[in-house]
Amino acid sequence: MARYGGQSMVAPLRRVLVRRPDAAFAVDDPALWHYAGRPHLPTAQHEHDTLVSIMRAAGVEVVYHDVDLPEHADAVFVFDPVLITDKGAVLLSMGKELRRGEEAAMAAVLARLGVPLQYSLHGAARAEGGDLLWLDRHTLAVGQGFRTNSEGLRQLEEALEPLGAHVLGIDLPFDGGPEACLHLLSLISLVDDDLAVVFEPLLPVPLWRELRRRGIRLLNVPEREFRQTMGTNVLALAPRRCVMLEGSPVTRSLLERAGCEVRTYHGDELSLKAEGGPTCLTRPLLRQSH
C-alpha cells in the first residue's frame, strides 16, 4: 500500500502529519510572531486534539511530528515546510525568518516515516506550503508574495519537471504587508475538483480567470468571516467532505448548500490567535481515491 503521494487538495485523505502544540507555541512576545495574543497552551492542545479526532473519525491515519523545536512557535503549522508529490517530498525554504530551521526537522520526520526526499530548495529560493495549491495533479499554482519568491518558483518548476507537472505563478496582493501572513491559501481552498471557497476581492485576476476556465464554482466568503474567522481556510477530507473553524456560519451554509458535509472545531487559541486554520495545521502525506 502507498504511504505517501497524491498531487491533489481534495482526493480522499488517507495519512496526515500533525504537530501538537508544545511550550514553544505559548509565545511570550505575541507581536514578534504576529499573533493576536499569547495562546493558552492547555486550551490550544485540547482544540488540536479535537481536530485530530475529527480526522480519525473520517478514517484518516494521523502521525505526529515530534522532533524538538524550541523557540519555533509556528512549527505547529506543518503544512508549510514541505510539498508532497507522488515521488516523495520537496523540502521547502521558509520565507518567514523566525521559521528557518523547521525544514531540517521536517526532513528528519519524513525520513522516519519512509517518505523519500525528492528535492530540496536551496540558495536564495524561498517557498512556503501555504502558497502552493494543486489545481490538478499536473498543475501547481504558486503564489509569489512575501513568503515565496521567484527563485523558489523556478526551483519548484525544476523539482516538478520529472513528474510531468508544471507551476503556474500567481502574484499575491500586498494586503497586510510583509509582517502579516497572507498566503495563496489564505484566499482559496478547494473542496472538490469543481468547487472552491474564495475571498474574491483579493483573489488575483489571473487565478480567478483560470478557475473560471476550469469550470470551478466559487463560493465567496464574506469579508467579516475572511478577516475574523478564517472562513477561506477549509481542509478537504474527501471531495465535498471538509473541516473548518467554528464561527463562519455564512461560509458553512454556502458549503452545505453546495452539497458539502462540514465538520467544525473550536480554535480560538490554536488557530485565531496564531493565524493558522485546519489546512495550515495538517500536512497530507497521502491522498488517494482507492
Buried (B, 14 or more C-beta within 10 A) or exposed (E): EEEBBBBBBBBBBBBBBBBBBBEBBBBEEBEEBBBEEBBBBEBBBBBBBBBBEBBEEBEBEBBEBEBEBEEBBBBBBBBBBBBBBBBBBBBBBBBBEBBBBBBEBBBEBBEEBEBEEBBBBEEEBBBBBBBBBBBEBEBBBBBBBBBBBEBBBBBBBBBBEEBEBEBBBBEBEEEBEEEEBBBBBBBBBBBBBBBBBBBBEBBBEEBBEBBEEEEBEBBBBBEEBBEEBBBBBBBBBBBBBBBBBBBBEBBBEBBEEBEBEBBBBBBBBBBBBBBBBBBBBBBBBBBBEE
